[in-house]
Amino acid sequence: MSAPKLQPVQHLADYRPWPFLLSETRLDLTLAARGTIVRAALDLAPRDPDAPSDLVLDGGAGLQLRALTIDGQAPDPAHVTRDDERLTIAAAALPRAPFTLETEVAIDPEDNTAFEGLYLSGGIFCTQCEAEGFRHITFYPDRPDVMTVFRVTLRSDLPVLLSNGNPVSDAGGVAEWHDHWPKPSYLFALVAGDLVAVSDRFTTRSGREIALNVWVRPGDQDRAGFAMESLIKSMRWDEDVYGREYDLDVFNIVAVDDFNMGAMENKGLNIFNSKLVLASPDTATDTDYERIEAVIAHEYFHNWTGNRITCRDWFQLCLKEGLTVFRDQQFTSDLRSAAVKRIEDVQTLRALQFREDQGPLAHPPRPDRYEEINNFYTATVYEKGAEVIGMLKRLVGDAAYARALDLYFARHDGDAATIEDWLKVFEDATGRDLTHFKRWYTDAGTPVLEMAEDWQDGILTLTFAQSTKPTPGQPDKPARVIPIAVGLIGPDGDEVAPTRVLEMTEARQTFTFEALGARPVVSALRGFSAPVMLTRQLDDATRAFLLAHDTDPFARWEAGRELALSALTRGDEAAQAYIDAIGALLGDEAADPAFRALCLTLPGEEEIATRLAAQGSTPDPDAIHAARGDLARRIALAHQDLLTGLYDAMTVPGAYSPDAASAARRSLRIAVLGLLARIDGGERAQILFGVASNMTERMAALAVLVRLGRAGPALKVLEAEFGDNRLVMDKWFAVQVMAAPPGRAVAVARDLATRRDFDWKNPNRFRALLGGLAGNHAGFHAADGAGYDFTADWLIRMDAANPQIAARMSTAFETWPRYNPDRRARARAALERIAALEGLSRNTREMVSRMIAAGR
């Protein structure tokens, strides 16, 4: 195989509007597994008739061009050129007035294992066009700023034929759809297959009735009800909180098994990975239910923040994704526990985005260059993008935020917008100058915020200094605007003053609190008011005090987290302080069970390694694993009676419900189970697995048994019961590798990879196994390099079939330079073996080359 053509680096500064206007797109598709025929008619006009331009259309090598006409006439072949990525028609062949370009191509969905464009998933035709998948369906200006009306005709003998917009007709194998809202090609979708619908209706606040359908395979409809409930809650919430009403007559969701991402917000036809739709108590965990609820909301919210207002170019991706993630976080906070949701979001940010910022893959929320856009669907774009929105809301206040959003929707409805457009709306709505704040969008890296205190004569002075380490391509980091939410707690544990947001704008800045009777304890960065790393001189006794008394849930949890990290990295004295503090928390019956569960869960091994690396130490994965296990055992021994009582008290009576209160009790019970298993040999886990009536407790018990090497019988029971359930078996694969003792992890992964049901071309199954190994910190970083080699072998294999999945999974190697020389050498060898592969995709080549460069 010859090497793929190198993709030139795309630069934000090079953006130019497309030189043509596109008023309508008409598509006619005759569907077949091999030889689908796509006829496209594009109504075009030159943007400037006096400045003729070639017509350049994107189109992949898999398009078999069968016909091309301009206003019904075939152009001179000398004026038409084509390569593997585009079709060009010379300006000399084009009218200076409006014209219609018609093409006919043939494509083979059955051969499409990359799952971009039109492909087959278990006999179902479906599409994925974000970011640049439409070019694998037909020749087209495949860019987000080209928005137009679509009319679509689908021809097939399959019973269900769906596309965007509203249905026009469906008559015996021919269905017509019309989407009158202009949209870019990345939002095009079609689905055709043997499907059944779970249906309902929603009446908007203006009185319009919307038909709702969740389409699934026959036999899965009993697991689609929660998805429908979540959709209705999302529609009502968006009306109540943002004033956004749905704008078509029908809203369809379709669940498919083969999907590279979680879900896609195509206008009126959301396509979902089936794991984010299907749920029942015996197959889905509490986490599954909450994630389904959140992702259904996320994709629905995109109808306005992504579809009605899209992004001008892919550099602006965080405009739609950061805002929509922030909106779905608000939604979950309103429906569940706001405090717990905030802590969980911070955990995700630190685990994924902070790691990204500290490594070779660091980039700003709005990058200024890229080679392969699919590699920029990252935690920085999504999670950090959401944090930037949250900071902006915190700085301007709730009322001003609401005014700015109303202005954004009014001003940019139907637009392909930019970050500059977004910030200008806030400037106009609030009168603030956000030039300085914009650095959050353009600068990579996580700021380090150092805090120092001074106390004199009833005046507390806080001095903050901010700095950000160099990142690839950005060596110098100016100061940013940082909102720092601060509270003061008196020696008796009472709040001294309400939370105050300090607005830091300089590299070093001082703030004072006056007329204080006694020196308070500072509760800093409340609510995680900015995505920074806060460092301060704080002893373990003060951390324990904050864990006991802080009124801000995040700051209280953070104090416990810092105490735990201190115990895991500094030795026995710190460990005892943490163990004592946990005892006090266990007895706090007034605290939310979900909050207590979060506080009882020790920092993960990856987080501990990150902390050690930040302190200038070389992390030892085996030592980290041992230290974490030892601390958990000591907690269990010290508080055995309290833990046992809590385990029994948190039993949830009655039938399973995924509601927030019940899920919170189960989460605390499971956290306690993990600790008690350190001293009871897994007896409680064994019993729980046998008697649990829901998948949440069964999987928690199974994870404990896997860790202890006692899971054989339980694994056989689960396989016998759910061997034909693809989603449960994904969990079954993942838990065996992720929870395995580190010395066994790679061997377990190898054995699982030989099974007939390891369908590695299915993204969910591949992620279950390879992601499970990457999540086993000491197992993946095995001293002999076996984890690196196994992962590299499978990335090479996957790259030939699905480059997107291979590239995303390659981030398992992201932190390789921070380990000892022997591990670094083995990791580098694995990365270089991938990089040397002939025909390696540009997706994976870009990721691997950036990671290799970090070790030089």
N, C-alpha and C positions, 0 to 999 in steps of 0.2 A: 504494500500500500504506500502510495506517495504521501509526503507530508502535506497537510492542508495549507491552503493559501493563508499567509499571515494577514491578520486583520489590522489595519492601521489604527493607531491610537486615536480615539475620538476626544476632541477638546471642546469644552464649553465655549471658549472664546470664538470657535469657528462656526457657531450656530448661524444659519441663514434660513429665512422662510422658504418653503418649497415654492418653486417658481410657477406653480399652476394652482388653480382653484378647482376643487372637486365638489360638485353640488349633489350628486347622487351616485350610489353604487348599487347595481343590480346583480345579484348572484343567482345562478341556477346550477344546482349540484345533483347529479345522478350518482347515487352512492353505491359503491361496490368495494369489497375488500381489496381487490386489485383492479386498478383501472377506473377509479372514481373520476368522473368527468366534471370539470368546473368551468362554467361559462361565466365570464364577468364582463359587465358593461359599465364603463366609467364615464360620466358626463364631466368633461374637463373644459377649462378655459385658461389661456395664458394669463398670469398675474399682470404682466406688462407686455402688451402686444408689440410694443416698439423695441423690446429687448428680447429677441427670440432666444429660447433655451432648449437644450436637449431634454427630452422626457426620460428620466431615469427611474425605473421601477425596481424594487427589491424582488428577488425571486431565487429560491434555492435550487441546487443542482437536481433535486428530485422532481422538478416540474418538467413534464414532457409537453412542449409547446406544439399544439396541433393547428392553431389558426390565430391570426392577428389581423385586425382591420381597423382603419381610421375612417369614420363616417361610411362604413360599409365597403371600403376599398382597401385591398392589401397594399402596404407601402412597398417601395423599391427595396429589395433585400439588402442592397448596399447601404441603406440608411438604418438598418437594424443590426445591432451587435449584442452579444450575450456572453457572460462568463458564469462562473459557478454561483455568483451572488446577486447578479442584477441583469436587467434587460434595458438597453438604451436605444431610443429612437431619436435620430438626429433631428435638430430643429428644422432642417430643410424639408422634412417630410410632414411637418405639422402645420395645421391651419393657424392663422393669426386670430381667428374668431373661435367661439365655443365649438367643441367637437366631441364625438363619442368614440372612445377606444374600446374595442371588444377583443377579448382573448378567449381561447379555449385551451385548457391544459388537462392532462391526465396525471393522477397521483396514485400511489399505492399505500393506503392507510395501514394495511396489514404488515408492511415492512417497517413501519415507523416505530422503532423501539425507543427513540428519544422522547416520545410523547410531547412533541412540539408540533403545532399545526393540527391536522386532522389525523386521528389514529383510532385503533380499535382497542377496547378494553373488555375482554370477555364477551365479544360479540356485539358490544355497544359502540357505535360511532360517537366520538366526542372530540372536542377541540381544546387546545390550550394555546392562546395566542399572545399572552404577555410573557416576555417583552416583545420578542420579534418572531412569533410563530406564524403570523398570517402569511408571511412570505413563502411558507412551505405549503400554502393552499393555492395561491395564485399570484401573478405578478401585480405589485401594488406599491403605492408610497407608504411603506410600513413604518410610520413614525407617528408619535402621539399628537402632533399639532395639526395633522390633516384629519379634520372631523367632517363627517357627512352623514346623510340619511341613507339607510340600508333597506333594500327590498330583497327578500330571499325566497327562493323556491327550492324545496327539497323533494327529491324523487326517490322512493324506495318502497319495497313491499313490507318493511318493518312497521309494526303497529303504532309506534310513537315517533313523531317527527317534530322536533322543537328547534326554534331559533330565537333571536332577540326580538323584543318589542311585543306587539299585539298580533294574535292570529288573524289572518285574513280569510283563509279557506283551508279545508282539509277534506279532500275528495278522493278516496281510493288510491292511496300511494303517492299523492301529490299534495304537499302542504305549502302554503304561502304565509310569510310573516313580513310585517312592516314595522320598522322602528323609526318613528318620526323625530326622535331626539338625535341630533347629530352626535356621532361618536367616532373615535379613532379605531383603526383596525384591530388594535390589541384587545378591544372589548367585544369583538365579534365572537359568536358562539353558535354551535349547533350540536344537537344530540339526537341520535336515532337508535332505537332498539326496542327490545321486548321489556317494557317497564310498566310498573303499576304506580298509581299516585295515592298518597295520603293527602286529602284535600280539605280545605277550610276556606273561610271568607273573612275579609277585614274591611270594616267601614272606616274611611278616613274622617278626619275632623270636619272636612267640608261636605261629607255625605256620600262620597264616591265609594262604590263597592268593588273590592279587589278580589279576584280569584287567586287563591294560594294553592300551590301543589308542591309536594316533596316526592320526587320520582325515585323509585328504588327497584331493584330486581324483585321478581315475584318471590315471595317467601320472606322478604325483609321488611314488609310494611308494618309489622308489629313492633319494629324497633325505630320507627321514624316519627313517632308521636312527640317526643321531646324536642326534636328539631323544629317541628311545626309550632309548638308552644313558644320556643325561643324566638322564632321569626315574628310571631305576633307581638311578643313583649318588645322586641326591637323596634317594630314599626310604631308602636304606641309611644315608646320612650323618645324616639327621634322627633315625633310631633310635640311631645310635652316639653322636652328640654331644649331642642334646637329649632323647633318650629318647622321641621322639614316633613313634607307630605309626599307619599309615593305618587308617581306620575304616569303609570301605565295601567292597563286593565287587568293584567295578570302578572304574577310573580312566581317563577318556577325555580326550584332547586333540584339538582340531579346528583345522586351519589354514584361515583365510579370507583373501581378498585385500583386502577393504575393511574396515578397522578403524582407529578413531581413535587407539587407544593401541597399546602393545606386546602386551599379553596381559591376560587377566582370569581371576581365581582361582575362578570359580563352583564351588560344592561338587561335586566329582566330575566336572565337565565344564568343563575349562579351554578357553577359546577364545583362539586366538593369531592375531596377525598372521602371515601365511605367511612373512614374512622372518625370523621368529624360530623357525621349525620346519624349513624346507627348506634342505638344505645338501649339496653334493657338491664335490669338489676343483675341478672345472672351473667352478663357478658361485659358490662362497662363499669368502670370505677367512678368514684366521686370526681376524680380529676378529669376523666373523660367527659362526664356530664358538664362540668364547669367549662371545659374547653369548647365543647360543642356550642354551648350557650354563647360564649364569647366570640367564637369565629362566625357563627351565624350572624351575630350582631355586626361584627366587623365588615363582613361582605355586604350586608344590607346597607350599612352606613356609607359605604363607598358610592351608593347611588347618587349622593350629592357631593361627597368629598372624594372625588376620583372619576366619576362618570359625568355628571352635569358640569362639574369643573374638573378638568383633567390637568395633566402636566404638559408644559410646552415641549419639553425634551426629557430624555431619561436622566439627565443630570438633576432634574427637579423631582426625582422619585420620592424623596422624603416629604415633599409637599402634600401628596395624597396619602402616603403610608404613615408618616408620623402623626398627622392630624387624625387619621382614622383609628390608629392604635390608641391615641389619647382618648378618643370618643368611646372606643369599646372598653377601655379601662374605667372610664366614668360610669358606663352602663353596668359593668360587673360590680363596681363599688356601690352603686345605688341598690342593686338587687341583693347583694351579699354583704360581707363585712368590709367597709371601706378601709379600716386599719389593716386587716389581714391582706387585702388586695394590694395595698401600697407596699407592704413588706415583700410580698411575693413578686411584685414587679421589680423591686430593687434587687432581689435575689437573682432574677433573670438577667437584669442589666449587668450586674457585676460578673455573673458567671459567663456571659457571652460577650457583651459589648466592652466591658473593661478589659477583658482578655484580648479582644480585637484591637483596642486602642493601644495596648502595650506591646503589640507584636508587629510582624512584617505586613500584616493585612490592614493596618490602620488607615483610615480615610475619613474625611469630613462627612457629615450628613449630606451635604451637597458636594460631591467630588467635582474637580474641574477637568478630569480626564478619566478615561477607562478604555480597556481593550475589548472586554466581553461584558456586556451589561448584565447578563445573568449572574455574574459573580458579585454584583452589588446589591443583591437582595439580602441584606445583612442586618445584624443587630444594630449597627450604627444608623442605618437608614430607618429602621422600624422603631426599635426601643429608644435609642437616643433621640431620634426625631420626635418621639412622643414626649420625652423629657423636656425638650426645648419648648414645645407647646405649653407644657405645664409651667415652666419658668415664666413664660410670657404672660400666662394667665395670672400667676402669682404676683407679678410685677404691676400689672395694670388693674387687677381686681376683677371680681366676678361680673359686675355690671358693665364695665368697659369691655371685657372679653365678649359678653353677649352682644353689645353694640357692634363691635368689630366683626363678629361672625355674621351678623345680619347684613352688614355692609359688604362683606366678602361675597356672600351668596347673591346679593342684588347686583353688585358690580361685575362679577365674573361668571355668572351663569352662562353656560355655553362656550366658555373660553378654555384655552389651553394656557394655564397660568404659570408664573414663576415665583420663586422665593421673594423676589423684589416686590411683586404684586401683593403677596401675602403680608409682608411687613408694612407696605405702604397703606394698606387698609387699617392696620393698627395705629400707624402714625396719624392718619386722618381722623380716626375715631377717638383718639386719646390726646392728641397734641404732643406726644412724646417723639423724640428723635431716636430711632432704633439703629442708627448706623453702627454704633458700638456693639449692640446686642447681636448684630448679624454675624459676628465672628463665631458664634455657636454653630452657624450653618457652614462656614467656610474653613474653619480650623479643625484639624484632627487632634486627637489626644485627650486624655482625662486630666483636668487641672488638679494639682495637689494644693490643698488649702491648709496652711499651718496657722494654728490659733495659739495665742499666748494671752495670759491673764495678769492683771495687776490690780491689787486691792489697797486702797488708801482712803481713810477718813470717810467711809460710807460711799465711796465712788468706785465702781467696778469698770475697769478699762479693758476692752478686748481688742487685740491687734491681730489682724489677719494678713497673711502674705500668700499670694498665689503664684504658682509656676507650673508650666507644662513642658514635659520633656519633648525633645525633637521627635518627629515622626517622618516616615519616608516622604521626601519632597518638601517638607516643611520644618526646617531647622529652627526657625525663630518663632516664638509664640508670644504675641502681645497679651496684655491683661484682658480679661473678659468681664462682662457684667455677671455678677454672681449674687443671686438672692439667698441670704443666709437667715433662716428662721431660727430665732433664739428664744429660749425660755429660761427663767431663773427659779430655782427651787431652794427654799429655805432649809436651814439645818434640821427643822422638825419634819421635813418632807412635804410641806405645803408649798403651793405655787406662790411666788412672790409677786409676779406681774404676768399679764397675758403675753402670748407669743408676739414677738416683734420681728419684722422682716427687715434685716439690714441689707442695703443695696450696695454691694461692693463693685467699684468700677476701676480701681487702680491696682497696681501690683502689690502695694502695701497700704493698709488703711486701718484707722482706729475708730472705735465707737465707745461711747461711755453710757453708763447707767448710774444715775445719781440718787441720793437720798435713800440709801439702803441701810436698814438697821443692823444687819449682820451679813457677813460674807455668804453669798448664795453659791450653790452648785449650778454651773452653767449646763443647760440642756441645749446642745448645738445641732444645727442642721436638721431641725425638726421636720418631720414629714419627708425627709430627704429632699430638701427644697432646691437642690441643684445637683447635677450628676458629677460630683467631685469626690476626691479622696481626702477626707479630713484627718489631719494629724494633730494631736495635742498631748501635752504632758498630763497624763491621768493615771493615778495609781489604781490598783485593783479594788481597793476599798471603796473608792469613789464610783467606780463602775458598778460595783455591787449595790451601792446606794441608789444609783440611777435605775438599775434594774428593778429595785424594790419600789421606788417612789415616783419616777418620771410619769407625768400625766400624758405625754405624747407617746402613742403606742410605738411609732417607729423608733423614736429615740430610746425608749425603754428596751425594745428588742435589740437595738444596736449596741446598747451597753452590755447586754448579755452576750451578744456575738463577739464583741471585743474581748470580753472576759474569757470566753471560750477559746478564742484564738491565742490569747495570752497564755492560757493553760496549756495549749497544744504546742506552743513554740518556746515557752520560757521555763517550764519545769514545775516542780512539785508544789512550791508555795502558791503559785498562781492557780494551779489545779485545785488546791483545797479551797481557795476563795470562791472559785466557780462552783464547786460541789456544794458549798454552803449556800450560795445564792440560789442554786437550783432547788434546794430544799425549801427555801422561802417561797419560791414561785409555785412549787407543787401544792403548797397549802393555800394559795390565793384562789379561793373558790369564786370570787367575784370576776375574775378575769375570763374573757372569752376562751372557750376550750381550743378553738383554732389558733388563737394567739399563743396560748400556752404550748400547744404542739410545736409551733414554730420555734419557740424559745428552747424547747427540749431537744430539738434536732441539732446535732453538732454540725459545725461547718464541714462542708464536703472536702474531700482530699485535694481536689483541684484548687479550691479556695485557699486551703492551707499552703499549698505549694506556691500560689501567687503571693501570699503574704510573706513567705520566706524569701522568695526572689526579690520582692520589693525592699526587704531589709538587707539585701546584699548577700544572702546565703544561697547555697546550691541545694535545691530540694532533693530529698531522697525519698522516692515514692514508697519504698518498702517500709522505711522508718515512719513515714507519715501514716501509713495504713496501720502499723502497729500502735502508734501513739493514740490514734483516734479510737481504736478498739479498746485500748487500756483505759482511757478516760471514760468511755461509756460503761465499762465494767465497774469502775470505781464509783460512778454515780449510782449504778444499780445496787451495789453493795451498801452504800451509805444510806440509801433511801428506799430500801426494799419494801418496807411496810407501807410507806406512802404510795409508792408506785403500784403495789398490789391492790391497795384500796381504790386507787384512781382507775386502774384497769377495769375493775369490776363495776365501778360507779358509772363509767362512760359507755356501758352497754346501751345500745339504742333499741328500745322495745318496739314490737309491732313490725308491720311490713316495711320493706325498704322504701325510702324516699330520698331523692337527691337534694332535698332542700338544704339551705345553708346551715341551719341549726343542727340537723342530723349529721350532715357531713362534718361539721366542726367537732362533734363528739367522737365520731369515728376517727378523725385525724389525731385527736389526743390519745385515744385508746391505742392506735397503731404506733404512735411515737413511744408510748410507754412499753408496748410489746417489744419494740426493738431493743430497749434498754434491759428489760427483764430477761430477754433471751441470752444476754451476756452471762447470766448466772444460773438460768434454769435449764440450760442445754437444749432449749427449743421446745420444751414440753407444752407450754401454752400455745405456741405457734402450731404445733401438731394438732392440738385439740381444736383450735380455731379454724384451721383449714377444713377439718371434718364437719364442723357444725355450722359454719358461716352460711348465710342465705344470700350473700351478695358477693360480687366479684371484687369489691374494694377490700374486704377483709381477707378473702381467699388469696388475692395476689400479695397482700402485705405479709400474710403468714408464709406463703410460698417463698418470698424473697428471703425471709429469715432462715427458712429451712435450707435453701440453696447455699446461703453463706455458711451455714453450719455443716454442710455436706450430708444433710439428712433428707433431701428432697426427692429421692428416687421414686418412692411410692406415690407421693403427691403429684409429681410430674406425670406419671402414668395415668393417674385418675383424671387429671385435667385433659390430657390428650385423648383418652377414651371418650370423654364427655363432649369435647369441643374440637376434635380433630378436623372436622369439616367446616369450622368457623374461622374464616381467615383472620378476623381481627383479634380474637382470643389467642389464636396461635401466634400472631405477631408478638403478643405479650409473653407467651410461653417461650419463644425464641429469645427475646430480649432479656428476660429476668435471669435466665441460666448463665448468660455471659456477664451481665452487669453486676450481679450479686455473687458471682463465683469467687472463691478464694483466689487471690491474685496469681498464685502459682499454677492454678488450674485453668485460668480464663482462656488462654489461647488454645489449649487442648480441647476445651469444651467447644469453642468456636469452630475449630477444625472439624470436630465430629458433627456438629450441627450442619455445617456447610456441605456434608456428604449426603444429607437426607434428601429423599425425593421431593419432599414438600418445601425445600429451600428454593423457592422460585426467585432467584436472585434478580431477574429482570423486573420484578415487581418492586417499586420503590419502597413500599412499606416493609416488605420482608427483608430487603437489603439493609434498610436503616435499622431494623430491629436487631439484626446480627452485628453489623459493622458498627452501628451507633452504640449498641450494648457494650461492645469491646472498648470503644473509645471512652465510654462512661465509666469503665473500670480502671481508675487512674493507675494503680500499681500494676494491673494486668497488662494494659496497653503499653506502659513504659517498662515492661519486663527487662531485666538487666541483660538478658541474652539477645535482645532485639527481636524476639519471635513475634511480638505484637506489631512491631513496625513492618516486618516482612509479610505477615499474613494480610495486614491491611493494604500494603502496596500491591500484593498479588491481585486482590479483589478490585482495587481501584483501576488497575490496568485493564482488567477484564471488563469492568463496568464502563470504562471510558469509551470502548468501541461500540457499546450499545446505547448508553445514555450519558452523554458528557456532563449534563447539568448535575445529575446525582453524583457522579464521580468527583466533580469539582467541589461540590458542597461538602462531601464526606472527607475530602482531603484535609479539611481544617482540623482533623484529629491531630495533625502534625504541627499545628500552629505554634506551640510553645516549646518546640524541641531544643532551641538554643540555650534554655535556662538550666538544662540538666548536666550531669557530670560528663567528662570527655568521652568515656566509653559509650554512654547512651547517645551522645551527640553524634559520634562517628557512625553508629548503627542507624540512627534516624536519617542522617545525611545520605548514607548509602542507599537507603530505601527510597528517599526522595529523588536522588539522582538516577536511580533505576527507572523510576516513573518518567522523569524528564527525558531520558534517552530513548524512550519508546518511539519508534517510527510511526508516524501517523497520529500522534497524540493530539487530542482536540485542543483548540485554543482555549476552551474553558479551563481545562485542567492544567494546560501548560502555563497559563498566566498565574494560577494559584501556586503551583509548585515552584515556579521560578522565583516568585516573590518570597516564598518561604526559604528557599535555598539561599537567596541573597542575604537573608537576615543573619546567617551564620558566618558570613565572611568578615 
